[in-house]
Amino acid sequence: GGGNGNLYQIIIARSEVVRGVAPLLSEACGHVGSPAIRNMGTLGGSVCYGDAASDPAPALLALDAEAIILGPRGERRVPLAEFFLGTMTTALNSDEVLATLHVPRPVAGTRTRFIKYTATSAEAFSTVTVATSIVRDSAGVCTHARIGLGSVAPTPLRARAAEDLLRGNKLTREIIAAAA
């Protein structure tokens, strides 16, 4: 959070570096509100707010991001899947700050997708947001699956049962429909 208020639009949503390494995050940040809102907000601020309707949170969950938190007791690392605790509630204590969001580099062959469904305009709060990160082997079998969801529960969350269903299987229409 903090610092440069243009993080969404300039550094993340438009960055060729981010697009090259984690296009899912770039795409998700490009869906945050209007350009005016993107120019005022930061990725760290969005995560710390803990809103279940956050656009970047599902992408960060699908990318296995980790929050690096600093406070008087030192540094601690919290997987983002454990960071969101309840409605607008996160793992941050009142005397701590989010120092960094660590997003591991996806393995070669990772395919990602970000979809935001809204009842009105693309700039509105989402009805549901889905972010996926999938890896298939040469036989088409899913070896890695991460699915982040937003606006479907009090917190952004991982769809672990759907991930488990995909992993170890060829991604047929039937398997995908069952996971959905």
C-alpha positions in Angstrom: 0.0 0.0 0.0 0.9 3.6 0.5 3.4 5.6 -1.6 2.6 6.0 -5.3 -1.2 6.3 -5.6 -1.0 5.3 -9.3 0.0 1.7 -8.7 -3.1 0.1 -10.3 -3.2 1.9 -13.6 0.4 2.8 -14.3 2.6 0.1 -12.7 0.3 -2.9 -12.6 -2.5 -2.7 -15.1 -0.3 -1.2 -17.9 3.2 -2.6 -17.0 4.7 -4.8 -19.7 6.9 -6.4 -17.0 3.8 -7.4 -15.0 2.0 -8.6 -18.1 5.0 -10.7 -19.0 5.3 -12.3 -15.6 1.8 -12.3 -14.1 -0.7 -11.3 -16.8 -3.5 -12.4 -14.5 -2.6 -9.7 -11.9 -2.3 -7.0 -14.6 -5.7 -7.9 -16.0 -7.4 -8.0 -12.6 -6.0 -4.6 -11.7 -7.3 -3.2 -15.0 -10.8 -4.1 -13.9 -10.8 -2.1 -10.7 -13.5 0.6 -10.9 -12.9 3.5 -13.3 -9.5 5.0 -14.3 -10.0 7.7 -11.7 -10.4 5.1 -9.0 -7.4 3.1 -10.3 -5.3 6.2 -10.1 -6.2 6.8 -6.4 -6.0 3.2 -5.1 -3.1 0.9 -4.4 -2.9 -2.9 -4.6 -1.8 -3.1 -1.0 -4.6 -0.8 0.1 -7.2 -3.0 -1.7 -5.9 -6.1 0.0 -5.7 -4.5 3.4 -9.3 -3.3 3.1 -10.4 -6.9 3.0 -13.4 -6.4 0.7 -14.9 -9.6 -0.6 -15.7 -7.7 -3.9 -12.0 -6.8 -4.5 -11.0 -7.5 -8.2 -7.3 -8.1 -7.5 -7.8 -10.5 -4.5 -9.1 -13.5 -6.5 -6.1 -13.1 -8.9 -3.7 -12.9 -6.1 -5.2 -16.0 -4.6 -5.0 -17.9 -7.9 -1.3 -16.8 -8.1 -0.5 -18.1 -4.5 0.4 -14.6 -3.3 1.8 -14.1 0.2 1.5 -11.1 2.4 4.7 -9.9 4.1 3.7 -8.1 7.3 5.8 -5.9 9.5 5.2 -4.9 13.1 6.9 -4.5 16.5 7.3 -8.2 16.8 9.1 -8.4 13.4 8.2 -9.8 10.0 5.7 -12.5 9.4 4.5 -14.1 6.1 0.9 -15.0 5.6 -0.4 -16.8 2.5 -3.2 -14.7 1.1 -5.5 -17.7 1.3 -5.2 -17.2 5.1 -5.1 -13.4 5.1 -8.8 -12.7 4.7 -10.6 -13.6 7.9 -14.1 -12.1 7.7 -16.1 -9.2 6.3 -13.5 -6.4 5.9 -11.3 -8.2 8.4 -7.7 -9.4 7.6 -4.8 -11.0 9.5 -3.2 -7.6 10.1 -3.0 -6.6 13.7 -3.6 -2.9 14.6 0.1 -2.4 15.1 1.2 -4.0 11.8 1.5 -2.9 8.1 1.5 -4.8 4.9 5.1 -4.3 3.6 4.9 -6.4 0.5 2.8 -8.7 -1.6 5.0 -11.6 -2.8 3.7 -13.1 -6.0 5.7 -16.2 -7.1 6.7 -16.4 -10.7 4.2 -18.8 -12.4 5.8 -22.0 -13.8 6.3 -22.3 -17.5 3.1 -23.3 -19.3 0.7 -21.7 -16.7 -2.5 -20.5 -18.3 -4.6 -17.9 -16.5 -8.0 -16.3 -16.9 -9.8 -13.5 -15.1 -13.5 -13.0 -15.5 -15.6 -10.3 -13.7 -19.4 -10.6 -13.9 -21.4 -7.5 -13.0 -25.1 -6.7 -13.0 -24.5 -3.3 -14.6 -21.3 -1.8 -16.0 -17.7 -3.2 -16.1 -16.8 -0.6 -13.5 -19.4 -1.7 -11.0 -18.8 -4.0 -8.0 -18.8 -7.6 -9.3 -21.6 -10.1 -8.8 -18.8 -12.7 -9.0 -15.2 -12.6 -9.9 -13.2 -15.7 -11.0 -9.5 -15.9 -11.4 -7.8 -19.2 -12.5 -4.3 -20.4 -12.8 -3.9 -23.8 -14.5 -1.0 -26.0 -15.6 -1.4 -29.0 -17.8 1.2 -31.6 -18.8 1.9 -32.8 -22.3 -1.0 -35.3 -22.1 -3.4 -32.6 -21.1 -3.7 -33.6 -17.5 -4.1 -30.8 -15.0 -1.1 -30.7 -12.7 -1.7 -27.4 -10.9 -5.0 -25.6 -10.3 -5.7 -22.4 -8.3 -9.1 -20.7 -8.5 -9.7 -17.5 -6.6 -13.3 -16.2 -6.2 -14.6 -12.8 -5.2 -18.1 -11.5 -4.2 -19.4 -14.9 -3.3 -18.7 -15.0 0.4 -17.7 -12.6 3.2 -14.1 -12.9 2.0 -12.2 -13.5 -1.2 -11.5 -17.2 -1.2 -10.0 -20.2 -3.0 -12.3 -22.8 -4.6 -10.4 -25.7 -3.2 -12.9 -28.4 -4.0 -13.0 -27.3 -7.6 -9.2 -27.2 -7.7 -9.0 -30.7 -6.3 -11.5 -31.9 -9.0 -9.4 -30.5 -11.8 -6.0 -31.6 -10.6 -5.0 -35.0 -11.9 -7.7 -35.0 -14.7 -7.8 -34.1 -18.3 -9.8 -30.9 -18.6 -12.8 -32.1 -20.5 -16.1 -30.2 -20.7 -17.5 -32.6 -18.1 -14.7 -32.0 -15.6 -14.8 -28.3 -16.1 -18.6 -28.2 -15.7 -18.4 -30.3 -12.5 -15.7 -27.9 -11.1 -17.8 -24.9 -12.0 
